[in-house]
Amino acid sequence: AYKQVLNNLKHILTAMNVHFDNWFSEQWLHRSGYLKETIAELKVKGHLYEKEGALWLKTSNFGDDKDRVLIRANGEPTYFAADIAYHRHKLERGYKKLINIWGADHHGYVKRMQAAMVMLGAPEDTLEIIIGQLVNLFSGNRQIRMSKRTGEMVTLEELLKEIGSDAARYFFLMRSPDTPLDFDIELAKSQTSDNPVYYVQYAHARICSILRKAAAQEVKPDGFKANLELLTADPELALMRIIAEWPLILKQAAERRCPYRLTQYAENLATSFHFFYHECRVISDDSQLTAARLSLVDSTRMMLKNVLSLMGIGAPEKM
């Protein structure tokens, strides 16, 4: 049965355009004896003690509010014990930085896990834990209530079938993980400027349309030959400034673990382009100005395609 569940998960992740380099079975930790080896290592280092028939880890010595049980009085290991062994295995595979993404209901596990990492000999900053808040599903103004008790829920598979992976990925990335996300399914399906992913993708498609029109007139963008000094109008300058911000935005998104900066940047770039498009005629009788504006338009296209690609989202050429 577990194989069927696992295969179903892999199918859903593929549909979501999510790829994992490695799949790890918790069973291996128990059957191989690796979990026992991990506990033995902690014992040798003096981090364990027995009380009330159970085996305890001295996590309170490393910032936790109390010590934690690793082996229950009945001899069964806790989930925490398996988690420690799993993270030890990551360290042995040579990883220097471990980033975990946990749900808000696991917030209380942060200190104990960080303590265990230090006990294993890892630097204090090795384990970084990002806490993700809940997602509230809406259909227009109506919130979709979900309950484990009653079995009422919307699965990710159902969501993907309704809105597609591009919209799903974009909406999940729009907010900081520490902020609850209100996910409006009707908005994600809409083909209007109110839908941010449609708005950004439409900007890319519009640019591709401009470039096709230019190509039909045998005019191609060439940033090396174009006289970019002709681009002096405010919409042109504003668009160039946003393009120039990209290296800093990308650096901040990576270093601060905030991919939502990419969606913000994509929307700002799309907004600036749409304003430029309405204010500045790209293909005109002035061949030099046309060449300069086509170069700017093509640079915007490449930037939109790059940021969408980094988010695992398509950049359609026609819509």
N, C-alpha and C positions, 0 to 999 in steps of 0.2 A: 504493500500500500504506500509506503514512504517513497518508493521509486516513482510511483504515479504522481504523487504530490510534487516531488522534486521536478519531474519532467514538465509538469504543468507550470510551475514557477519559472522554469527556464524559458518556456514558451511565452509567458507573459512578459518577461524581461526582454526577450528578443523583440517583441512587438513594441516595447517601450524604448528600444534602441539602447539598452543597457547591457554592458558586457563585463563579466567577471573573469579575471585571468586565472583564478584558482577557486575551486570548490573544496571545502574542507569538511570532513565528517567528524562530528563529535564522538561518534562511536569509536573511532581510532584512538582517541585519547585514553579511553577505558580499556579497550581490548589489547592495545599494544603495551600497556604498562607505563605509558608516558605520564599519565596523571600521578601514579604512585611515585615515579621518579621525581616529579616536580615537588610533591609533598616532602619527599626525602631530602631534597635539596634545601627546602625552607627549614626543615628540622635541623639539618647540619649547621645552618647559618644562625640557629638560635631564635627563630621567629615563631616557634610553636610551643604550646603547652596544653596539658590535658586538664579538663575540669568537667565534672558531672558526666563522665564517661565519653565526652566528646573531645575532639581535637580542635584547638582554637588557634587563630592567627593573630599576632599582636599588631593589628593595624592601627590601634590607638597610639602607638609609638611614632606613627608617621602621618598624623593629621586627621585620622578618622575619629569619629566621636565615641566609638567603642570597638572592642575586638570582635572578630567574626568567626563563626564555626566553619571549618573545612570538612571535617568528618563527623557525622552525627553519631549519637550514642549507639545507634543500631548498625554502625559500620558503613552506612551509605554516604558517599561524598555529596556535598552541596553543589548547586549550580556555580557558585562562586569559585569553588575549587577547580572545576572544569574551565572556567573563564581564565583563571590564572595560568593553567597549563597551556591553554590555547595562545595566550599572549607570550608566554615563554617560548613557544614554538616559533612565533613570529620573530622574536629576537634572535633565535638560533638560525633563522633563515637570512639573517644579515640586515634586517630593517632597522634603521636608526630613528625613524620617526613613525609613530603609529597614530592614526587618526580614526577615532570611532565616532559613528553617528548613532545616537541613542534617542529613543522617545522620551518625552517629558516625564513619563511615569518611572523612568530609571534614574532620575536625578540623584536619588539617595545612594546610588551605587558608585558615584564618581570617586569620592574620597577613598573608599576601600580598594578600588581598582588601581588608583594611582599609588596608593601605599604599597600594594603588592608588587607593582613594577619596580619600585625603589628597593624592596626586599630582594628582588631577583638580581639586583645590581645595575639596573638601568638608571641613567640620569633622570632627575625629577621632571624635565620637560619632554621626556620621550613620548609619553602618552598624552595625546590631546583629545578631549571629548567634546563633541558638538551636540548640544541638546536641541532636538527638533520639537517644536510645539505642534498642537493638533491642527488638522485640516477640517474646516467646516464646509460641507457641501451645500450649495444653494442651486435652485432652479428658478432663476429670476429673483423675486423677492421672497420666495418660500424656501426655508431651510429644510434640507432632507435629514430627518432624524434617523440615527442609526443606533442599534442596540444589540449587544451580544446576547442578552437574555432572551429577546424575542426573535433573534435571527434576522432582523431587518438591517440590511446593509447594501451598500453599493461597492462592488469589488473593483479593483484596478482594471481587471480585464473588461468589465462592463463599461467602465469609464473610457477606456481606449477605443472600444468599438463605437462609442457615441461621438467622441470628439477627435480621435486620432492622437498619435504620439507627439506630433509637433506642438499642438496646443497644450497637451498634458505636461510635457517637459517645461514649456515656457511658463505656464502658470505656477508649477511647483517651484520654479527658480525665482519667481518675482519677489518673494519676500525673504527677509532674513530668517534663518531657522529658529531664532528665539522669539519670533513673532507669529501668533496664530494666523493661519491663512484662510480667508473666506474665498472658496473656489466656486465661482458661478458657472455652472455647466452651460446654461443658455448663452452667456456671454462668450464662452470659449468656442461655441459653435457658430456664432454670428459672423457674417462677412461684412463688417462695418468698421469704421475707424475707432469705435469704442473698444473693439477687441484688440488688445495690444499686439498679439502675435500676428494677426491678420494685417494690422497696420504696418508692422515692420516688414513682413514678407511682401506686402503690396508695394512698398517703396523699392525693394529689390526688383520686383517684376516690372515696375514702371521704368526703372533705369534700363533694364534689358530691352524694353520696347523702344526706348529712345536710341539705344545703340544699334538696334536692328534697323531703325529708320535711317540712321546715319550711314550704316553700312550699305543700304540700298542706294544711297546717293554717293557711294564710294568715298565716304569720309570715315576715318578711323581715329580713335583717340591715341595721342602720342605725347605723353607727359614730358619726354625729353626734348621734343621739338617745339611744343606749344609755348607761346609767350604767356606765361602765367601772371606776368605783371599787369596784364589787362583785366585781371579779376580784382576789381576794386569796389564793386557794389556791396552793400552791407550783407545781403543774403549770401553772397559768395564768400565773403570773409568769415561770416559766422559758421558756415559749413566747413571751411578749411580749419578753423580753430577746433571744432569738435573732432575732426579727423586726426588732428595733431595730438589730441588728448589720449588717444588709444593706448600707447605704450604705458602711460601712468595708470590708466584704468585697469588694464590687464594685470599689471604688477600688484596693484592694491587688491584686486579680486583674488589673486592667488595667495598672497602673503597673509591677508586678513580672513581667508576662508569665506569670502562673501560673493559667491557667483551671481547674486542678485544685482551686483553692480553691472554685470554684462547686459541684463535686460534693461536696466535704466539707460545705459549707454546706447543700446540699440534703438530704444524709443526716442532718445534725444537726437540721435543721428537721423532717424527717419523723419522726425518733425522738422529738423533743419533742412533736410532735402526737399520735403514737400513744399516748404515755404519758398525755398530757392526756385523750385520748379514753377510755382505760380507767379513769381516775381521776375524771373529772368528767362528769356527765350533761349533755349539751348542751341538749336539749329537755325541760323539766320543767314542773311546775305553777306554778313561780315565773316569771311572765312577764318581770319585770325582769332576773332572772339569765339567763333564756333569751336575751333580747335581747342582753345583754352577751357571753355566750358565743358566740352566733351571729356577732356582729361580729368576735370574735377568730378564730373558725373561718374566716370569709370573708377576713379579712386574711391568714391562713395560706395559704388557697387562692390568693389573688392573688400572694403571694410565691413559692409553689412554681411557679405558672405562669410567672412572670417569669424565674426562674432556669433553668427547663427551656427556655423560649423562647430565652434567650440562648445556650444550648448547642445550639440547633437540634434539640431533642428535644420530642416531643409530650407534652401533658398531658391524658391521656384522662379523660373524665368518668364512664366506666363500665369496669369490668374484671371 
